[in-house]
């Protein structure tokens, strides 16, 4: 699955705060795969704007170099389940774009 910075920021916020031990391990694996490294900060010129409570990055570098992640079937099932729990909750549009990517990836592996 190709992920952009906004997806990588959104995915951890989708995941539930409380989990069984097995789900906790899936969550930890997912967060490790989508996490933003020091190299990513440099590559995408990611900056924290604490005054305006925003994160900015080089959109062109992000579009040209998406982060490719291979989720396992179990991780995709966990992600999909997390997305389904949010389905009636108001959220920013970018979050729903990420949810659509997750559903598409889950269907592709089914």
Secondary structure, 3 states (H helix, E strand, C coil): CEECHHHHHHHHHHCCCCCCHHHHHHHHHHHHHHCCCHHHHHHCCCEEECCCCEEECCHHHHHHCCEECCCCHHHHHHHHHHHHHHCCCCCCHHHHHHHHHHHHHHHHHC
